[in-house]
Amino acid sequence: MSFFADLAYGTYLGPFPMIALVGILTYVIILATAILASGKKWSKRLRRVPMKVHRAMGGLAIVLATLHLLIGISLYV
């Protein structure tokens, strides 16, 4: 768990710690997945997006949220 603890507050990709970047990225993916699902009612372009893309984005959000959770818990373990 020390690897995740070192990773959590490391600023490898800019001024923000890695835990914040993973959290922001997770939020953006969840928001994009929701827009993709609900936007099919009002946008002809979004109607052509297959359901596989929606499921893949949901799976990616779950993986990122799990990584975010592990990084956060590793700070206290």
C-alpha positions in Angstrom: 0.0 0.0 0.0 3.0 2.3 0.3 3.1 2.6 -3.5 -0.5 4.0 -3.6 0.3 6.3 -0.7 3.3 7.7 -2.5 1.3 8.0 -5.7 -1.6 9.8 -3.9 0.2 13.1 -3.2 2.7 12.9 -6.0 2.5 15.8 -8.5 3.5 13.9 -11.6 1.2 15.5 -14.1 1.0 19.1 -13.0 0.3 21.1 -9.9 -2.5 18.8 -8.5 -1.9 15.6 -6.6 -2.6 12.4 -8.4 -5.6 11.6 -6.2 -7.3 14.9 -7.3 -6.6 14.2 -10.9 -8.0 10.7 -10.8 -11.1 12.0 -9.0 -11.6 14.8 -11.6 -11.2 12.3 -14.4 -13.6 9.9 -12.8 -16.2 12.7 -12.5 -15.7 13.8 -16.1 -16.2 10.2 -17.4 -19.3 9.7 -15.3 -20.7 13.0 -16.5 -20.0 12.1 -20.1 -21.6 8.7 -19.7 -24.7 10.3 -18.3 -24.8 12.9 -21.1 -24.4 10.1 -23.7 -27.3 8.2 -22.2 -29.7 11.1 -21.7 -28.6 13.0 -24.8 -30.0 10.4 -27.2 -33.4 11.9 -26.8 -32.5 15.3 -28.1 -29.5 14.8 -30.4 -29.5 12.9 -33.7 -25.7 12.6 -33.5 -25.8 10.9 -30.1 -28.4 8.4 -31.3 -25.8 6.8 -33.6 -23.5 6.0 -30.7 -23.7 2.3 -29.9 -24.6 0.9 -26.5 -21.1 -0.7 -26.3 -19.6 2.8 -25.9 -21.9 3.6 -23.0 -21.0 0.4 -21.3 -17.3 0.8 -21.9 -17.4 4.3 -20.4 -19.3 3.0 -17.4 -16.7 0.3 -16.9 -13.9 2.8 -17.2 -15.6 5.0 -14.6 -15.8 2.0 -12.2 -12.1 1.2 -12.7 -11.1 4.8 -12.1 -13.4 5.1 -9.0 -11.8 2.0 -7.6 -8.3 3.4 -8.2 -9.4 6.6 -6.5 -10.7 4.7 -3.6 -7.5 2.6 -3.2 -5.4 5.7 -3.4 -7.5 7.5 -0.7 -7.6 4.5 1.7 -3.9 3.9 1.3 -3.2 7.3 3.0 -4.8 6.1 6.2 -3.5 2.5 6.3 
